[in-house]
């Protein structure tokens, strides 16, 4: 299994920790209700065209050991096999 985490913020846009897993099979998305709009989903769909996008609103988004508000955090997963 391989993973990639990204975080979107109003000031910086999408920031990723590694190269894109364009062939990811699943993307878990968490974000504030104001940030979870069609634009964020379209951007993730473009980056991960074959993945199932699954997400929900949250009261704080976790990336690594940091917790942020008013952002969107996505974890893309490519399963082995």
PDB file with one MODEL, atoms N, CA, C and O in Angstrom:
MODEL        1
ATOM      1  N   UNK A   1       0.852  -1.178   0.000  1.00  0.00           N
ATOM      2  CA  UNK A   1       0.000   0.000   0.000  1.00  0.00           C
ATOM      3  C   UNK A   1       0.895   1.237   0.000  1.00  0.00           C
ATOM      4  O   UNK A   1       1.905   1.289   0.702  1.00  0.00           O
ATOM      5  N   UNK A   2       0.506   2.233  -0.801  1.00  0.00           N
ATOM      6  CA  UNK A   2       1.191   3.515  -0.824  1.00  0.00           C
ATOM      7  C   UNK A   2       0.168   4.610  -0.543  1.00  0.00           C
ATOM      8  O   UNK A   2      -1.000   4.495  -0.916  1.00  0.00           O
ATOM      9  N   UNK A   3       0.617   5.664   0.113  1.00  0.00           N
ATOM     10  CA  UNK A   3      -0.273   6.777   0.418  1.00  0.00           C
ATOM     11  C   UNK A   3       0.383   8.102   0.063  1.00  0.00           C
ATOM     12  O   UNK A   3       1.605   8.215  -0.039  1.00  0.00           O
ATOM     13  N   UNK A   4      -0.457   9.079  -0.119  1.00  0.00           N
ATOM     14  CA  UNK A   4      -0.017  10.447  -0.352  1.00  0.00           C
ATOM     15  C   UNK A   4      -0.997  11.350   0.374  1.00  0.00           C
ATOM     16  O   UNK A   4      -2.208  11.148   0.284  1.00  0.00           O
ATOM     17  N   UNK A   5      -0.492  12.343   1.092  1.00  0.00           N
ATOM     18  CA  UNK A   5      -1.374  13.296   1.754  1.00  0.00           C
ATOM     19  C   UNK A   5      -1.201  14.668   1.135  1.00  0.00           C
ATOM     20  O   UNK A   5      -0.096  15.089   0.791  1.00  0.00           O
ATOM     21  N   UNK A   6      -2.330  15.350   1.003  1.00  0.00           N
ATOM     22  CA  UNK A   6      -2.352  16.715   0.495  1.00  0.00           C
ATOM     23  C   UNK A   6      -3.190  17.564   1.431  1.00  0.00           C
ATOM     24  O   UNK A   6      -4.067  17.066   2.138  1.00  0.00           O
ATOM     25  N   UNK A   7      -2.903  18.854   1.420  1.00  0.00           N
ATOM     26  CA  UNK A   7      -3.755  19.762   2.168  1.00  0.00           C
ATOM     27  C   UNK A   7      -3.986  21.005   1.332  1.00  0.00           C
ATOM     28  O   UNK A   7      -3.058  21.549   0.734  1.00  0.00           O
ATOM     29  N   UNK A   8      -5.242  21.453   1.298  1.00  0.00           N
ATOM     30  CA  UNK A   8      -5.609  22.681   0.600  1.00  0.00           C
ATOM     31  C   UNK A   8      -5.938  23.740   1.636  1.00  0.00           C
ATOM     32  O   UNK A   8      -6.633  23.475   2.617  1.00  0.00           O
ATOM     33  N   UNK A   9      -5.430  24.943   1.406  1.00  0.00           N
ATOM     34  CA  UNK A   9      -5.804  26.084   2.237  1.00  0.00           C
ATOM     35  C   UNK A   9      -6.079  27.260   1.311  1.00  0.00           C
ATOM     36  O   UNK A   9      -5.563  27.307   0.195  1.00  0.00           O
ATOM     37  N   UNK A  10      -6.887  28.206   1.767  1.00  0.00           N
ATOM     38  CA  UNK A  10      -7.241  29.333   0.904  1.00  0.00           C
ATOM     39  C   UNK A  10      -6.019  30.115   0.404  1.00  0.00           C
ATOM     40  O   UNK A  10      -6.024  30.613  -0.722  1.00  0.00           O
ATOM     41  N   UNK A  11      -4.999  30.225   1.213  1.00  0.00           N
ATOM     42  CA  UNK A  11      -3.833  31.021   0.825  1.00  0.00           C
ATOM     43  C   UNK A  11      -2.823  30.292  -0.034  1.00  0.00           C
ATOM     44  O   UNK A  11      -2.139  30.915  -0.847  1.00  0.00           O
ATOM     45  N   UNK A  12      -2.713  28.968   0.130  1.00  0.00           N
ATOM     46  CA  UNK A  12      -1.649  28.221  -0.538  1.00  0.00           C
ATOM     47  C   UNK A  12      -2.135  27.252  -1.607  1.00  0.00           C
ATOM     48  O   UNK A  12      -1.328  26.753  -2.391  1.00  0.00           O
ATOM     49  N   UNK A  13      -3.432  26.975  -1.658  1.00  0.00           N
ATOM     50  CA  UNK A  13      -3.919  25.959  -2.587  1.00  0.00           C
ATOM     51  C   UNK A  13      -3.513  24.574  -2.108  1.00  0.00           C
ATOM     52  O   UNK A  13      -3.343  24.357  -0.908  1.00  0.00           O
ATOM     53  N   UNK A  14      -3.356  23.632  -3.042  1.00  0.00           N
ATOM     54  CA  UNK A  14      -2.983  22.259  -2.682  1.00  0.00           C
ATOM     55  C   UNK A  14      -1.487  22.147  -2.468  1.00  0.00           C
ATOM     56  O   UNK A  14      -0.695  22.618  -3.285  1.00  0.00           O
ATOM     57  N   UNK A  15      -1.103  21.522  -1.369  1.00  0.00           N
ATOM     58  CA  UNK A  15       0.290  21.228  -1.051  1.00  0.00           C
ATOM     59  C   UNK A  15       0.395  19.725  -0.809  1.00  0.00           C
ATOM     60  O   UNK A  15      -0.360  19.175  -0.007  1.00  0.00           O
ATOM     61  N   UNK A  16       1.330  19.050  -1.498  1.00  0.00           N
ATOM     62  CA  UNK A  16       1.481  17.601  -1.364  1.00  0.00           C
ATOM     63  C   UNK A  16       2.823  17.274  -0.732  1.00  0.00           C
ATOM     64  O   UNK A  16       3.778  18.044  -0.835  1.00  0.00           O
ATOM     65  N   UNK A  17       2.884  16.099  -0.063  1.00  0.00           N
ATOM     66  CA  UNK A  17       4.128  15.693   0.589  1.00  0.00           C
ATOM     67  C   UNK A  17       5.014  14.826  -0.305  1.00  0.00           C
ATOM     68  O   UNK A  17       6.200  14.669  -0.015  1.00  0.00           O
ATOM     69  N   UNK A  18       4.469  14.261  -1.383  1.00  0.00           N
ATOM     70  CA  UNK A  18       5.245  13.415  -2.305  1.00  0.00           C
ATOM     71  C   UNK A  18       4.683  13.590  -3.725  1.00  0.00           C
ATOM     72  O   UNK A  18       3.714  14.316  -3.947  1.00  0.00           O
ATOM     73  N   UNK A  19       5.322  12.907  -4.668  1.00  0.00           N
ATOM     74  CA  UNK A  19       4.826  12.930  -6.047  1.00  0.00           C
ATOM     75  C   UNK A  19       3.434  12.308  -6.107  1.00  0.00           C
ATOM     76  O   UNK A  19       3.062  11.508  -5.248  1.00  0.00           O
ATOM     77  N   UNK A  20       2.691  12.676  -7.104  1.00  0.00           N
ATOM     78  CA  UNK A  20       1.305  12.254  -7.220  1.00  0.00           C
ATOM     79  C   UNK A  20       1.153  10.754  -7.438  1.00  0.00           C
ATOM     80  O   UNK A  20       1.862  10.154  -8.246  1.00  0.00           O
ATOM     81  N   UNK A  21       0.224  10.163  -6.710  1.00  0.00           N
ATOM     82  CA  UNK A  21      -0.194   8.770  -6.933  1.00  0.00           C
ATOM     83  C   UNK A  21      -1.390   8.814  -7.875  1.00  0.00           C
ATOM     84  O   UNK A  21      -2.521   8.560  -7.458  1.00  0.00           O
ATOM     85  N   UNK A  22      -1.147   9.133  -9.132  1.00  0.00           N
ATOM     86  CA  UNK A  22      -2.231   9.321 -10.093  1.00  0.00           C
ATOM     87  C   UNK A  22      -3.106   8.089 -10.233  1.00  0.00           C
ATOM     88  O   UNK A  22      -4.267   8.195 -10.631  1.00  0.00           O
ATOM     89  N   UNK A  23      -2.563   6.917  -9.912  1.00  0.00           N
ATOM     90  CA  UNK A  23      -3.342   5.682 -10.024  1.00  0.00           C
ATOM     91  C   UNK A  23      -3.921   5.227  -8.685  1.00  0.00           C
ATOM     92  O   UNK A  23      -4.220   4.048  -8.496  1.00  0.00           O
ATOM     93  N   UNK A  24      -4.076   6.180  -7.757  1.00  0.00           N
ATOM     94  CA  UNK A  24      -4.694   5.860  -6.469  1.00  0.00           C
ATOM     95  C   UNK A  24      -6.090   5.301  -6.688  1.00  0.00           C
ATOM     96  O   UNK A  24      -6.780   5.663  -7.642  1.00  0.00           O
ATOM     97  N   UNK A  25      -6.493   4.411  -5.788  1.00  0.00           N
ATOM     98  CA  UNK A  25      -7.800   3.768  -5.900  1.00  0.00           C
ATOM     99  C   UNK A  25      -8.842   4.380  -4.965  1.00  0.00           C
ATOM    100  O   UNK A  25     -10.043   4.247  -5.201  1.00  0.00           O
ATOM    101  N   UNK A  26      -8.387   5.046  -3.912  1.00  0.00           N
ATOM    102  CA  UNK A  26      -9.280   5.621  -2.914  1.00  0.00           C
ATOM    103  C   UNK A  26      -8.682   6.928  -2.411  1.00  0.00           C
ATOM    104  O   UNK A  26      -7.479   7.014  -2.166  1.00  0.00           O
ATOM    105  N   UNK A  27      -9.525   7.943  -2.259  1.00  0.00           N
ATOM    106  CA  UNK A  27      -9.092   9.211  -1.673  1.00  0.00           C
ATOM    107  C   UNK A  27     -10.058   9.564  -0.546  1.00  0.00           C
ATOM    108  O   UNK A  27     -11.260   9.711  -0.767  1.00  0.00           O
ATOM    109  N   UNK A  28      -9.519   9.695   0.660  1.00  0.00           N
ATOM    110  CA  UNK A  28     -10.304  10.081   1.838  1.00  0.00           C
ATOM    111  C   UNK A  28     -10.146  11.584   2.024  1.00  0.00           C
ATOM    112  O   UNK A  28      -9.025  12.090   2.073  1.00  0.00           O
ATOM    113  N   UNK A  29     -11.260  12.298   2.127  1.00  0.00           N
ATOM    114  CA  UNK A  29     -11.255  13.759   2.137  1.00  0.00           C
ATOM    115  C   UNK A  29     -11.957  14.260   3.400  1.00  0.00           C
ATOM    116  O   UNK A  29     -13.053  13.809   3.733  1.00  0.00           O
ATOM    117  N   UNK A  30     -11.313  15.197   4.097  1.00  0.00           N
ATOM    118  CA  UNK A  30     -11.896  15.801   5.293  1.00  0.00           C
ATOM    119  C   UNK A  30     -11.685  17.304   5.213  1.00  0.00           C
ATOM    120  O   UNK A  30     -10.605  17.763   4.841  1.00  0.00           O
ATOM    121  N   UNK A  31     -12.712  18.072   5.562  1.00  0.00           N
ATOM    122  CA  UNK A  31     -12.551  19.511   5.504  1.00  0.00           C
ATOM    123  C   UNK A  31     -13.691  20.259   6.157  1.00  0.00           C
ATOM    124  O   UNK A  31     -14.733  19.694   6.490  1.00  0.00           O
ATOM    125  N   UNK A  32     -13.461  21.533   6.327  1.00  0.00           N
ATOM    126  CA  UNK A  32     -14.504  22.408   6.844  1.00  0.00           C
ATOM    127  C   UNK A  32     -15.626  22.546   5.828  1.00  0.00           C
ATOM    128  O   UNK A  32     -15.386  22.462   4.623  1.00  0.00           O
ATOM    129  N   UNK A  33     -16.837  22.756   6.297  1.00  0.00           N
ATOM    130  CA  UNK A  33     -17.992  22.797   5.394  1.00  0.00           C
ATOM    131  C   UNK A  33     -17.875  23.908   4.348  1.00  0.00           C
ATOM    132  O   UNK A  33     -18.342  23.738   3.222  1.00  0.00           O
ATOM    133  N   UNK A  34     -17.272  25.018   4.694  1.00  0.00           N
ATOM    134  CA  UNK A  34     -17.112  26.115   3.731  1.00  0.00           C
ATOM    135  C   UNK A  34     -16.095  25.780   2.645  1.00  0.00           C
ATOM    136  O   UNK A  34     -16.163  26.340   1.550  1.00  0.00           O
ATOM    137  N   UNK A  35     -15.163  24.889   2.920  1.00  0.00           N
ATOM    138  CA  UNK A  35     -14.124  24.543   1.965  1.00  0.00           C
ATOM    139  C   UNK A  35     -14.480  23.335   1.094  1.00  0.00           C
ATOM    140  O   UNK A  35     -13.911  23.161   0.017  1.00  0.00           O
ATOM    141  N   UNK A  36     -15.412  22.508   1.550  1.00  0.00           N
ATOM    142  CA  UNK A  36     -15.805  21.321   0.785  1.00  0.00           C
ATOM    143  C   UNK A  36     -16.843  21.709  -0.264  1.00  0.00           C
ATOM    144  O   UNK A  36     -18.047  21.559  -0.053  1.00  0.00           O
ATOM    145  N   UNK A  37     -16.365  22.198  -1.372  1.00  0.00           N
ATOM    146  CA  UNK A  37     -17.280  22.576  -2.442  1.00  0.00           C
ATOM    147  C   UNK A  37     -16.934  21.787  -3.704  1.00  0.00           C
ATOM    148  O   UNK A  37     -15.986  21.002  -3.710  1.00  0.00           O
ATOM    149  N   UNK A  38     -17.688  21.994  -4.748  1.00  0.00           N
ATOM    150  CA  UNK A  38     -17.472  21.272  -5.988  1.00  0.00           C
ATOM    151  C   UNK A  38     -16.093  21.499  -6.584  1.00  0.00           C
ATOM    152  O   UNK A  38     -15.565  20.625  -7.271  1.00  0.00           O
ATOM    153  N   UNK A  39     -15.508  22.652  -6.332  1.00  0.00           N
ATOM    154  CA  UNK A  39     -14.190  22.955  -6.877  1.00  0.00           C
ATOM    155  C   UNK A  39     -13.127  22.027  -6.300  1.00  0.00           C
ATOM    156  O   UNK A  39     -12.305  21.494  -7.045  1.00  0.00           O
ATOM    157  N   UNK A  40     -13.131  21.828  -4.988  1.00  0.00           N
ATOM    158  CA  UNK A  40     -12.126  20.937  -4.365  1.00  0.00           C
ATOM    159  C   UNK A  40     -12.273  19.505  -4.906  1.00  0.00           C
ATOM    160  O   UNK A  40     -11.281  18.843  -5.208  1.00  0.00           O
ATOM    161  N   UNK A  41     -13.518  19.043  -5.022  1.00  0.00           N
ATOM    162  CA  UNK A  41     -13.737  17.687  -5.522  1.00  0.00           C
ATOM    163  C   UNK A  41     -13.286  17.565  -6.975  1.00  0.00           C
ATOM    164  O   UNK A  41     -12.700  16.551  -7.355  1.00  0.00           O
ATOM    165  N   UNK A  42     -13.551  18.587  -7.793  1.00  0.00           N
ATOM    166  CA  UNK A  42     -13.123  18.560  -9.197  1.00  0.00           C
ATOM    167  C   UNK A  42     -11.601  18.533  -9.302  1.00  0.00           C
ATOM    168  O   UNK A  42     -11.046  17.836 -10.151  1.00  0.00           O
ATOM    169  N   UNK A  43     -10.933  19.286  -8.444  1.00  0.00           N
ATOM    170  CA  UNK A  43      -9.463  19.286  -8.448  1.00  0.00           C
ATOM    171  C   UNK A  43      -8.918  17.914  -8.073  1.00  0.00           C
ATOM    172  O   UNK A  43      -7.965  17.432  -8.685  1.00  0.00           O
ATOM    173  N   UNK A  44      -9.520  17.288  -7.069  1.00  0.00           N
ATOM    174  CA  UNK A  44      -9.074  15.944  -6.672  1.00  0.00           C
ATOM    175  C   UNK A  44      -9.414  14.913  -7.740  1.00  0.00           C
ATOM    176  O   UNK A  44      -8.624  14.002  -7.987  1.00  0.00           O
ATOM    177  N   UNK A  45     -10.565  15.039  -8.370  1.00  0.00           N
ATOM    178  CA  UNK A  45     -10.935  14.120  -9.458  1.00  0.00           C
ATOM    179  C   UNK A  45      -9.926  14.217 -10.605  1.00  0.00           C
ATOM    180  O   UNK A  45      -9.574  13.208 -11.217  1.00  0.00           O
ATOM    181  N   UNK A  46      -9.469  15.427 -10.888  1.00  0.00           N
ATOM    182  CA  UNK A  46      -8.479  15.624 -11.944  1.00  0.00           C
ATOM    183  C   UNK A  46      -7.142  14.978 -11.582  1.00  0.00           C
ATOM    184  O   UNK A  46      -6.481  14.389 -12.437  1.00  0.00           O
ATOM    185  N   UNK A  47      -6.751  15.088 -10.324  1.00  0.00           N
ATOM    186  CA  UNK A  47      -5.469  14.531  -9.865  1.00  0.00           C
ATOM    187  C   UNK A  47      -5.531  13.014  -9.749  1.00  0.00           C
ATOM    188  O   UNK A  47      -4.539  12.335 -10.014  1.00  0.00           O
ATOM    189  N   UNK A  48      -6.687  12.471  -9.357  1.00  0.00           N
ATOM    190  CA  UNK A  48      -6.875  11.028  -9.155  1.00  0.00           C
ATOM    191  C   UNK A  48      -8.078  10.557  -9.972  1.00  0.00           C
ATOM    192  O   UNK A  48      -9.142  10.312  -9.404  1.00  0.00           O
ATOM    193  N   UNK A  49      -7.933  10.426 -11.278  1.00  0.00           N
ATOM    194  CA  UNK A  49      -9.092  10.182 -12.148  1.00  0.00           C
ATOM    195  C   UNK A  49      -9.790   8.843 -11.950  1.00  0.00           C
ATOM    196  O   UNK A  49     -10.958   8.712 -12.316  1.00  0.00           O
ATOM    197  N   UNK A  50      -9.122   7.851 -11.387  1.00  0.00           N
ATOM    198  CA  UNK A  50      -9.721   6.521 -11.255  1.00  0.00           C
ATOM    199  C   UNK A  50     -10.097   6.167  -9.819  1.00  0.00           C
ATOM    200  O   UNK A  50     -10.561   5.057  -9.557  1.00  0.00           O
ATOM    201  N   UNK A  51      -9.902   7.089  -8.898  1.00  0.00           N
ATOM    202  CA  UNK A  51     -10.129   6.803  -7.478  1.00  0.00           C
ATOM    203  C   UNK A  51     -11.579   7.037  -7.075  1.00  0.00           C
ATOM    204  O   UNK A  51     -12.285   7.855  -7.665  1.00  0.00           O
ATOM    205  N   UNK A  52     -11.996   6.308  -6.069  1.00  0.00           N
ATOM    206  CA  UNK A  52     -13.247   6.599  -5.379  1.00  0.00           C
ATOM    207  C   UNK A  52     -12.945   7.740  -4.420  1.00  0.00           C
ATOM    208  O   UNK A  52     -12.023   7.640  -3.611  1.00  0.00           O
ATOM    209  N   UNK A  53     -13.708   8.821  -4.501  1.00  0.00           N
ATOM    210  CA  UNK A  53     -13.546   9.949  -3.582  1.00  0.00           C
ATOM    211  C   UNK A  53     -14.574   9.797  -2.469  1.00  0.00           C
ATOM    212  O   UNK A  53     -15.769   9.664  -2.732  1.00  0.00           O
ATOM    213  N   UNK A  54     -14.105   9.817  -1.232  1.00  0.00           N
ATOM    214  CA  UNK A  54     -14.988   9.616  -0.087  1.00  0.00           C
ATOM    215  C   UNK A  54     -14.590  10.604   0.982  1.00  0.00           C
ATOM    216  O   UNK A  54     -13.420  10.667   1.360  1.00  0.00           O
ATOM    217  N   UNK A  55     -15.549  11.384   1.485  1.00  0.00           N
ATOM    218  CA  UNK A  55     -15.178  12.362   2.482  1.00  0.00           C
ATOM    219  C   UNK A  55     -16.339  12.865   3.306  1.00  0.00           C
ATOM    220  O   UNK A  55     -17.493  12.489   3.100  1.00  0.00           O
ATOM    221  N   UNK A  56     -15.997  13.731   4.248  1.00  0.00           N
ATOM    222  CA  UNK A  56     -17.003  14.331   5.114  1.00  0.00           C
ATOM    223  C   UNK A  56     -16.447  15.617   5.710  1.00  0.00           C
ATOM    224  O   UNK A  56     -15.250  15.894   5.634  1.00  0.00           O
ATOM    225  N   UNK A  57     -17.342  16.389   6.299  1.00  0.00           N
ATOM    226  CA  UNK A  57     -16.914  17.616   6.970  1.00  0.00           C
ATOM    227  C   UNK A  57     -16.295  17.266   8.314  1.00  0.00           C
ATOM    228  O   UNK A  57     -16.550  16.206   8.886  1.00  0.00           O
ATOM    229  N   UNK A  58     -15.474  18.191   8.797  1.00  0.00           N
ATOM    230  CA  UNK A  58     -14.792  17.952  10.066  1.00  0.00           C
ATOM    231  C   UNK A  58     -14.642  19.262  10.825  1.00  0.00           C
ATOM    232  O   UNK A  58     -14.835  20.347  10.277  1.00  0.00           O
ATOM    233  N   UNK A  59     -14.297  19.133  12.087  1.00  0.00           N
ATOM    234  CA  UNK A  59     -14.073  20.309  12.923  1.00  0.00           C
ATOM    235  C   UNK A  59     -12.588  20.597  13.071  1.00  0.00           C
ATOM    236  O   UNK A  59     -12.207  21.467  13.855  1.00  0.00           O
ATOM    237  N   UNK A  60     -11.749  19.891  12.340  1.00  0.00           N
ATOM    238  CA  UNK A  60     -10.302  20.069  12.347  1.00  0.00           C
ATOM    239  C   UNK A  60      -9.698  18.989  11.470  1.00  0.00           C
ATOM    240  O   UNK A  60     -10.056  17.817  11.582  1.00  0.00           O
ATOM    241  N   UNK A  61      -8.790  19.380  10.604  1.00  0.00           N
ATOM    242  CA  UNK A  61      -8.211  18.447   9.655  1.00  0.00           C
ATOM    243  C   UNK A  61      -6.803  18.073  10.101  1.00  0.00           C
ATOM    244  O   UNK A  61      -6.008  18.942  10.459  1.00  0.00           O
ATOM    245  N   UNK A  62      -6.499  16.778  10.079  1.00  0.00           N
ATOM    246  CA  UNK A  62      -5.213  16.272  10.553  1.00  0.00           C
ATOM    247  C   UNK A  62      -4.337  15.937   9.357  1.00  0.00           C
ATOM    248  O   UNK A  62      -4.761  15.224   8.448  1.00  0.00           O
ATOM    249  N   UNK A  63      -3.117  16.451   9.361  1.00  0.00           N
ATOM    250  CA  UNK A  63      -2.104  16.124   8.366  1.00  0.00           C
ATOM    251  C   UNK A  63      -0.814  15.878   9.128  1.00  0.00           C
ATOM    252  O   UNK A  63      -0.260  16.785   9.748  1.00  0.00           O
ATOM    253  N   UNK A  64      -0.340  14.625   9.071  1.00  0.00           N
ATOM    254  CA  UNK A  64       0.846  14.220   9.827  1.00  0.00           C
ATOM    255  C   UNK A  64       0.540  14.414  11.315  1.00  0.00           C
ATOM    256  O   UNK A  64      -0.331  13.725  11.847  1.00  0.00           O
ATOM    257  N   UNK A  65       1.228  15.331  12.000  1.00  0.00           N
ATOM    258  CA  UNK A  65       0.973  15.552  13.431  1.00  0.00           C
ATOM    259  C   UNK A  65       0.314  16.908  13.687  1.00  0.00           C
ATOM    260  O   UNK A  65       0.212  17.347  14.832  1.00  0.00           O
ATOM    261  N   UNK A  66      -0.134  17.570  12.614  1.00  0.00           N
ATOM    262  CA  UNK A  66      -0.715  18.905  12.727  1.00  0.00           C
ATOM    263  C   UNK A  66      -2.228  18.869  12.545  1.00  0.00           C
ATOM    264  O   UNK A  66      -2.749  18.086  11.751  1.00  0.00           O
ATOM    265  N   UNK A  67      -2.923  19.723  13.285  1.00  0.00           N
ATOM    266  CA  UNK A  67      -4.374  19.880  13.151  1.00  0.00           C
ATOM    267  C   UNK A  67      -4.636  21.297  12.672  1.00  0.00           C
ATOM    268  O   UNK A  67      -4.133  22.260  13.250  1.00  0.00           O
ATOM    269  N   UNK A  68      -5.428  21.422  11.609  1.00  0.00           N
ATOM    270  CA  UNK A  68      -5.732  22.728  11.022  1.00  0.00           C
ATOM    271  C   UNK A  68      -7.239  22.928  10.931  1.00  0.00           C
ATOM    272  O   UNK A  68      -8.007  21.966  10.931  1.00  0.00           O
ATOM    273  N   UNK A  69      -7.645  24.177  10.854  1.00  0.00           N
ATOM    274  CA  UNK A  69      -9.048  24.530  10.622  1.00  0.00           C
ATOM    275  C   UNK A  69      -9.155  25.230   9.282  1.00  0.00           C
ATOM    276  O   UNK A  69      -8.191  25.824   8.799  1.00  0.00           O
ATOM    277  N   UNK A  70     -10.336  25.155   8.686  1.00  0.00           N
ATOM    278  CA  UNK A  70     -10.631  25.849   7.434  1.00  0.00           C
ATOM    279  C   UNK A  70      -9.730  25.407   6.289  1.00  0.00           C
ATOM    280  O   UNK A  70      -9.325  26.223   5.461  1.00  0.00           O
ATOM    281  N   UNK A  71      -9.419  24.118   6.242  1.00  0.00           N
ATOM    282  CA  UNK A  71      -8.620  23.535   5.175  1.00  0.00           C
ATOM    283  C   UNK A  71      -9.342  22.294   4.654  1.00  0.00           C
ATOM    284  O   UNK A  71     -10.408  21.930   5.150  1.00  0.00           O
ATOM    285  N   UNK A  72      -8.758  21.661   3.663  1.00  0.00           N
ATOM    286  CA  UNK A  72      -9.203  20.355   3.190  1.00  0.00           C
ATOM    287  C   UNK A  72      -7.979  19.453   3.180  1.00  0.00           C
ATOM    288  O   UNK A  72      -6.943  19.810   2.619  1.00  0.00           O
ATOM    289  N   UNK A  73      -8.096  18.288   3.797  1.00  0.00           N
ATOM    290  CA  UNK A  73      -7.014  17.318   3.805  1.00  0.00           C
ATOM    291  C   UNK A  73      -7.475  16.070   3.050  1.00  0.00           C
ATOM    292  O   UNK A  73      -8.587  15.582   3.249  1.00  0.00           O
ATOM    293  N   UNK A  74      -6.605  15.570   2.189  1.00  0.00           N
ATOM    294  CA  UNK A  74      -6.930  14.380   1.394  1.00  0.00           C
ATOM    295  C   UNK A  74      -5.803  13.370   1.532  1.00  0.00           C
ATOM    296  O   UNK A  74      -4.625  13.726   1.493  1.00  0.00           O
ATOM    297  N   UNK A  75      -6.176  12.110   1.695  1.00  0.00           N
ATOM    298  CA  UNK A  75      -5.212  11.021   1.715  1.00  0.00           C
ATOM    299  C   UNK A  75      -5.558  10.083   0.568  1.00  0.00           C
ATOM    300  O   UNK A  75      -6.617   9.456   0.560  1.00  0.00           O
ATOM    301  N   UNK A  76      -4.655   9.996  -0.396  1.00  0.00           N
ATOM    302  CA  UNK A  76      -4.829   9.106  -1.545  1.00  0.00           C
ATOM    303  C   UNK A  76      -4.162   7.763  -1.215  1.00  0.00           C
ATOM    304  O   UNK A  76      -3.076   7.722  -0.636  1.00  0.00           O
ATOM    305  N   UNK A  77      -4.827   6.680  -1.591  1.00  0.00           N
ATOM    306  CA  UNK A  77      -4.329   5.337  -1.268  1.00  0.00           C
ATOM    307  C   UNK A  77      -4.310   4.490  -2.533  1.00  0.00           C
ATOM    308  O   UNK A  77      -5.280   4.432  -3.288  1.00  0.00           O
ATOM    309  N   UNK A  78      -3.161   3.832  -2.737  1.00  0.00           N
ATOM    310  CA  UNK A  78      -3.032   2.825  -3.805  1.00  0.00           C
ATOM    311  C   UNK A  78      -2.728   1.513  -3.100  1.00  0.00           C
ATOM    312  O   UNK A  78      -1.709   1.389  -2.421  1.00  0.00           O
ATOM    313  N   UNK A  79      -3.610   0.539  -3.261  1.00  0.00           N
ATOM    314  CA  UNK A  79      -3.458  -0.758  -2.614  1.00  0.00           C
ATOM    315  C   UNK A  79      -2.550  -1.654  -3.438  1.00  0.00           C
ATOM    316  O   UNK A  79      -2.521  -1.566  -4.665  1.00  0.00           O
ATOM    317  N   UNK A  80      -1.818  -2.508  -2.762  1.00  0.00           N
ATOM    318  CA  UNK A  80      -0.932  -3.463  -3.440  1.00  0.00           C
ATOM    319  C   UNK A  80      -1.755  -4.524  -4.157  1.00  0.00           C
ATOM    320  O   UNK A  80      -2.872  -4.856  -3.762  1.00  0.00           O
ATOM    321  N   UNK A  81      -1.161  -5.039  -5.220  1.00  0.00           N
ATOM    322  CA  UNK A  81      -1.795  -6.180  -5.876  1.00  0.00           C
ATOM    323  C   UNK A  81      -2.361  -5.816  -7.140  1.00  0.00           C
ATOM    324  O   UNK A  81      -2.935  -6.661  -7.827  1.00  0.00           O
TER     325      UNK A  81
ENDMDL
END
